[in-house]
Amino acid sequence: MEKVYRTQTYGEIPLKLNTGKGFVFPKGVEVKAHVDLQTGAVTFFIDPKDLEKMK
């Protein structure tokens, strides 16, 4: 069985990849994680809707 979890950094702030866009505050896309609950394997991914923001 596999489940998707949100990643977190300090406190409640999600882990993000910096896209280099944004003037005052850097913009980024959230990194999420697939977790296989039987093996413990973790795979990080970016939501398909956020892929356009990476270009």
C-alpha positions as CSV (number, residue, x, y, z in Angstrom):
1,M,0.0,0.0,0.0
2,E,1.3,3.4,-0.9
3,K,0.3,6.8,0.6
4,V,1.1,10.4,-0.2
5,Y,2.3,12.7,2.5
6,R,3.2,16.4,2.6
7,T,6.7,17.2,3.5
8,Q,7.6,19.8,6.1
9,T,10.6,21.9,7.0
10,Y,10.8,24.0,10.2
11,G,7.4,24.1,11.8
12,E,4.5,23.9,9.3
13,I,6.4,25.2,6.3
14,P,6.4,22.8,3.3
15,L,9.6,21.7,1.6
16,K,9.9,23.6,-1.7
17,L,12.1,23.8,-4.7
18,N,13.2,27.3,-5.5
19,T,12.2,28.2,-9.0
20,G,14.2,31.5,-8.9
21,K,11.1,33.5,-9.7
22,G,9.7,36.2,-7.4
23,F,11.0,39.6,-6.5
24,V,10.6,40.0,-2.8
25,F,9.8,36.5,-1.7
26,P,11.2,33.5,-3.6
27,K,8.6,31.4,-5.3
28,G,8.8,27.6,-5.4
29,V,6.9,24.4,-5.8
30,E,6.1,22.0,-3.0
31,V,7.8,18.7,-2.8
32,K,5.6,15.8,-1.8
33,A,6.4,12.2,-0.9
34,H,5.0,8.8,-1.8
35,V,5.5,6.4,1.1
36,D,5.3,2.6,0.6
37,L,3.8,1.5,4.0
38,Q,5.1,-2.0,3.6
39,T,8.8,-1.4,2.8
40,G,9.2,2.2,4.1
41,A,10.5,3.3,0.7
42,V,10.0,7.1,0.1
43,T,9.9,8.7,-3.3
44,F,9.8,12.5,-3.6
45,F,7.7,14.1,-6.4
46,I,6.3,17.4,-7.7
47,D,2.5,17.6,-8.4
48,P,1.9,17.6,-12.2
49,K,0.1,20.9,-12.0
50,D,3.2,22.5,-10.5
51,L,5.5,21.3,-13.4
52,E,4.6,24.3,-15.5
53,K,5.9,26.6,-12.7
54,M,9.3,24.9,-13.1
55,K,9.7,25.9,-16.7
